[in-house]
Amino acid sequence: MSIHEHLDRLEAEAIYITREVAAQFGRPVLLFSGGKDSAVLLKIAEKAFRPAKFPFPLMHVDTGHNFPEVVAYRDRYVADIEERLIVASVQESIDAGRVVEQTGPRSSRNQLQTTTLLDAIAEHGFDAAIGGARRDEERARAKERVFSFRDDFGQWDPRAQRPELWSLYNGRVRKGEHVRAFPLSNWTELDVWEYISRENIPLPSIYFAHEREVFRRDGMLYAASDVIERLPGEEPFVESVRFRTVGDMSRTGAVASTATTLEDVVAEIAATRITERGETRADDRASEAAMEDRKRVGYF
């Protein structure tokens, strides 16, 4: 099978899943972080529903500590495709007393997103949230069904998932429950990049190599910024880096790279043997079950 045939099959499956969400649920939403996977989701949604408008809004859970390049890209791209964007703010959750912000050099707002996300789902009455998670990213995500059921507390139980034989998806939920739907479940990071290259999908500039002031912590390169309090000895230096994934600046590391074009990035990803989250997300290194523990209480 050629690469184009492989991508065609993945695309067709993703379009089918996205249309199933629109057909089965009354108030779905598409989670858009400004990252590469959610950019692919927007392209899939365009192919599924254009020339009509999307049958759901987009929503970004904004920690307030996102990379400025990503926020600028998010607003520009949403404006270009003329769709509605809801911004659920972690800062507003902090101000309202819904969550308590951590302090210190290792503090992060990443886990605070769970409360903000669940509050936004409840406020808008969403019964399905389409996300860009893939099974190859992390072991807990490999356990997810395409339609991942969440109870009325937003919690996920990996032992209580619904069967999905013959690509039949059960979207029945009661009031207060919802489903997380993952059209890119069967894609790999390399599939995503090859599809981006084929479809010429715009991305934030931080996905490509650029010179940036960074510092080293726990074997990872972090962007030097006011968001992260550095420890003694963590002196910043300039390095050519790019980011494999985007998220809260305090928990997202860069990789040393000279890949400045899509072709360079595809070649670099094809050669790597470490997952993007395993290499660049600090929260996933906290324990063997770090991601699963977060997902059980409502994380992405």
C-alpha positions as CSV (number, residue, x, y, z in Angstrom):
1,M,0.0,0.0,0.0
2,S,1.4,3.4,-0.9
3,I,1.6,6.2,1.6
4,H,-1.2,8.1,-0.1
5,E,-3.5,5.1,0.0
6,H,-2.6,4.7,3.7
7,L,-3.4,8.3,4.5
8,D,-6.6,8.1,2.4
9,R,-7.8,5.3,4.6
10,L,-7.0,7.1,7.8
11,E,-8.7,10.2,6.5
12,A,-11.8,8.3,5.5
13,E,-12.0,6.7,8.9
14,A,-11.6,10.1,10.7
15,I,-14.3,11.7,8.5
16,Y,-16.7,8.9,9.3
17,I,-16.1,9.2,13.1
18,T,-16.5,13.0,13.0
19,R,-19.8,12.6,11.1
20,E,-20.9,10.0,13.6
21,V,-20.4,12.4,16.4
22,A,-22.4,15.1,14.6
23,A,-25.2,12.5,13.9
24,Q,-25.4,10.9,17.3
25,F,-25.0,13.9,19.7
26,G,-27.0,17.0,20.3
27,R,-24.3,19.3,21.4
28,P,-20.8,18.3,20.4
29,V,-17.7,20.4,20.6
30,L,-14.2,20.1,18.9
31,L,-11.3,20.7,21.2
32,F,-8.7,22.9,19.5
33,S,-5.4,23.6,21.2
34,G,-3.6,25.1,18.2
35,G,-1.4,22.0,18.1
36,K,-0.7,19.8,15.0
37,D,-3.3,17.1,15.9
38,S,-6.1,19.5,16.4
39,A,-5.1,21.3,13.2
40,V,-5.6,18.0,11.4
41,L,-9.0,17.6,13.1
42,L,-10.0,21.0,11.6
43,K,-9.0,19.8,8.2
44,I,-11.0,16.6,8.7
45,A,-14.0,18.6,9.8
46,E,-13.7,20.8,6.7
47,K,-13.7,17.7,4.5
48,A,-16.6,16.2,6.4
49,F,-18.9,19.2,6.4
50,R,-17.9,21.9,3.9
51,P,-19.3,24.0,2.3
52,A,-21.6,24.0,5.4
53,K,-20.5,25.5,8.7
54,F,-19.3,23.0,11.3
55,P,-22.1,21.5,13.3
56,F,-20.2,22.3,16.5
57,P,-18.1,25.1,17.9
58,L,-14.4,24.8,18.7
59,M,-13.1,25.1,22.2
60,H,-9.6,25.8,23.6
61,V,-8.8,25.2,27.3
62,D,-6.3,28.1,27.8
63,T,-3.9,27.7,30.7
64,G,-2.7,31.3,30.3
65,H,0.8,29.9,30.0
66,N,0.6,28.8,26.4
67,F,3.3,29.7,23.9
68,P,2.4,33.1,22.4
69,E,3.0,31.8,18.9
70,V,0.4,29.1,19.4
71,V,-2.3,31.5,20.7
72,A,-1.6,33.9,17.7
73,Y,-1.9,30.9,15.3
74,R,-5.1,29.7,17.0
75,D,-6.9,33.0,16.6
76,R,-5.6,33.5,13.0
77,Y,-6.6,30.0,11.8
78,V,-10.1,30.2,13.4
79,A,-10.7,33.5,11.8
80,D,-9.6,32.2,8.4
81,I,-12.0,29.3,8.5
82,E,-14.8,31.5,10.0
83,E,-15.8,29.2,12.8
84,R,-16.9,29.9,16.4
85,L,-14.2,29.6,19.1
86,I,-14.9,29.2,22.9
87,V,-12.0,29.9,25.2
88,A,-12.2,28.2,28.5
89,S,-9.8,30.0,30.8
90,V,-7.8,28.4,33.6
91,Q,-7.1,31.9,35.0
92,E,-10.8,32.4,35.4
93,S,-11.1,29.1,37.2
94,I,-8.3,30.3,39.6
95,D,-10.0,33.7,40.1
96,A,-13.3,32.0,40.8
97,G,-11.7,29.8,43.4
98,R,-12.5,26.6,41.5
99,V,-8.8,25.6,41.5
100,V,-5.7,26.6,43.5
101,E,-2.6,27.6,41.5
102,Q,0.7,25.9,42.4
103,T,3.8,28.0,43.2
104,G,7.5,27.4,42.9
105,P,9.9,26.4,40.2
106,R,8.1,23.1,39.4
107,S,4.6,24.6,39.5
108,S,2.3,24.1,36.5
109,R,-1.3,24.9,35.4
110,N,-1.5,21.8,33.3
111,Q,-3.5,19.6,35.7
112,L,-5.8,22.6,36.5
113,Q,-7.2,22.3,32.9
114,T,-9.3,19.3,34.0
115,T,-11.6,21.4,36.2
116,T,-11.8,24.2,33.6
117,L,-12.7,21.6,30.9
118,L,-15.4,19.9,32.9
119,D,-16.9,23.2,34.0
120,A,-17.0,24.4,30.3
121,I,-18.6,21.1,29.2
122,A,-21.3,21.5,32.0
123,E,-21.8,25.2,31.3
124,H,-22.4,24.7,27.6
125,G,-24.2,21.4,27.9
126,F,-21.8,19.5,25.6
127,D,-22.5,15.8,25.3
128,A,-19.5,15.0,23.2
129,A,-16.0,16.4,22.9
130,I,-13.9,15.6,19.8
131,G,-10.2,15.5,20.6
132,G,-7.0,14.8,18.8
133,A,-5.5,12.1,21.1
134,R,-3.8,9.1,19.4
135,R,-3.2,5.7,20.8
136,D,0.5,5.8,19.9
137,E,1.1,8.7,22.2
138,E,1.0,7.0,25.6
139,R,-0.1,3.7,27.2
140,A,-3.2,5.1,28.9
141,R,-4.4,6.6,25.6
142,A,-3.9,3.3,24.0
143,K,-6.7,2.0,26.2
144,E,-9.2,4.5,24.9
145,R,-12.0,3.6,22.7
146,V,-12.8,5.8,19.7
147,F,-16.0,6.8,21.7
148,S,-14.6,7.1,25.2
149,F,-17.5,7.2,27.8
150,R,-17.3,9.6,30.7
151,D,-19.7,9.5,33.7
152,D,-21.6,12.5,35.2
153,F,-18.4,13.5,37.1
154,G,-16.4,13.5,33.9
155,Q,-14.5,10.4,35.0
156,W,-13.1,7.7,32.8
157,D,-13.0,4.0,33.8
158,P,-10.9,1.9,31.4
159,R,-12.7,-1.2,32.6
160,A,-16.1,0.1,31.7
161,Q,-15.6,1.0,28.0
162,R,-18.1,0.0,25.3
163,P,-17.2,-2.5,22.6
164,E,-16.7,-1.1,19.1
165,L,-17.0,-4.1,16.8
166,W,-17.1,-3.4,13.1
167,S,-16.6,0.3,13.7
168,L,-20.0,0.6,15.3
169,Y,-20.0,3.4,17.9
170,N,-22.4,3.7,20.8
171,G,-23.0,7.3,21.7
172,R,-25.9,6.9,24.1
173,V,-25.5,9.0,27.2
174,R,-27.7,10.2,30.0
175,K,-28.0,13.7,31.2
176,G,-24.7,14.9,32.7
177,E,-22.7,12.2,31.0
178,H,-20.6,12.7,27.8
179,V,-18.3,11.0,25.4
180,R,-14.8,12.0,24.3
181,A,-14.4,11.1,20.6
182,F,-11.0,10.5,19.0
183,P,-11.1,10.4,15.2
184,L,-7.2,10.2,15.0
185,S,-7.0,7.2,17.4
186,N,-5.3,4.9,14.8
187,W,-2.9,7.6,13.5
188,T,0.7,7.8,14.4
189,E,2.8,10.9,14.8
190,L,4.4,10.2,11.5
191,D,1.0,9.8,9.9
192,V,0.0,13.2,11.2
193,W,3.1,14.9,9.8
194,E,2.8,13.2,6.4
195,Y,-0.9,14.2,6.2
196,I,0.0,17.8,7.2
197,S,2.6,17.8,4.4
198,R,0.2,16.4,1.9
199,E,-2.6,18.7,2.7
200,N,-0.4,21.8,3.3
201,I,-1.9,22.5,6.7
202,P,-0.6,25.6,8.4
203,L,1.0,25.2,11.9
204,P,2.4,27.3,14.6
205,S,6.0,28.3,13.9
206,I,7.4,26.6,17.1
207,Y,6.9,23.2,15.4
208,F,9.9,24.1,13.2
209,A,13.5,24.6,14.2
210,H,14.3,28.1,15.4
211,E,16.9,29.7,17.7
212,R,15.4,30.1,21.2
213,E,16.7,30.8,24.7
214,V,16.2,27.6,26.7
215,F,17.4,26.0,29.9
216,R,18.0,22.4,30.8
217,R,16.0,20.6,33.6
218,D,15.7,16.8,34.2
219,G,17.1,16.1,30.7
220,M,14.6,18.4,28.9
221,L,15.0,21.7,27.3
222,Y,12.4,24.4,28.4
223,A,11.8,27.8,26.9
224,A,13.2,30.5,29.1
225,S,10.2,32.7,30.1
226,D,8.5,34.5,32.9
227,V,6.2,31.6,33.2
228,I,8.8,29.2,34.7
229,E,10.8,30.0,37.8
230,R,14.3,28.6,37.3
231,L,16.2,26.6,39.9
232,P,19.8,27.6,40.9
233,G,22.2,26.7,38.2
234,E,19.6,26.6,35.4
235,E,21.2,29.1,33.3
236,P,19.6,30.0,29.9
237,F,21.4,29.5,26.6
238,V,20.5,29.8,22.9
239,E,19.9,26.6,21.0
240,S,18.3,25.6,17.7
241,V,15.1,23.8,18.8
242,R,11.6,22.8,17.8
243,F,8.6,21.5,19.7
244,R,7.0,18.1,18.9
245,T,3.9,19.0,20.9
246,V,2.4,22.2,22.3
247,G,0.9,22.7,25.7
248,D,1.6,24.6,29.0
249,M,5.0,26.2,28.7
250,S,6.0,24.9,32.2
251,R,5.5,21.3,31.2
252,T,6.4,21.2,27.5
253,G,10.0,20.6,26.5
254,A,11.7,21.3,23.2
255,V,14.1,19.0,21.2
256,A,17.4,20.1,19.7
257,S,16.7,20.2,15.9
258,T,17.7,21.8,12.6
259,A,14.4,20.7,10.9
260,T,13.1,23.9,9.3
261,T,10.7,22.4,6.7
262,L,7.9,19.9,6.6
263,E,10.2,17.5,4.7
264,D,12.9,17.8,7.4
265,V,10.4,17.2,10.2
266,V,8.9,14.1,8.5
267,A,12.4,12.7,8.1
268,E,13.3,13.5,11.7
269,I,10.1,11.9,13.0
270,A,10.6,8.8,10.9
271,A,14.0,8.2,12.5
272,T,13.0,8.7,16.1
273,R,12.1,5.9,18.5
274,I,10.8,8.0,21.4
275,T,7.2,9.2,21.6
276,E,6.6,12.9,21.6
277,R,5.0,12.9,25.1
278,G,7.7,10.6,26.4
279,E,10.4,13.0,25.2
280,T,8.8,16.4,25.8
281,R,6.0,16.3,28.4
282,A,7.1,16.5,32.1
283,D,3.8,15.5,33.6
284,D,3.9,12.1,31.9
285,R,7.2,11.4,33.6
286,A,5.8,11.8,37.1
287,S,4.9,8.1,37.4
288,E,4.2,5.0,35.3
289,A,0.5,5.7,35.5
290,A,0.6,9.6,35.4
291,M,-1.5,10.0,32.3
292,E,-4.0,7.3,33.4
293,D,-4.4,8.9,36.8
294,R,-5.2,12.3,35.2
295,K,-7.6,10.8,32.7
296,R,-9.6,9.0,35.3
297,V,-10.6,12.3,36.8
298,G,-11.5,14.0,33.5
299,Y,-8.2,15.1,31.8
300,F,-8.0,15.1,28.0
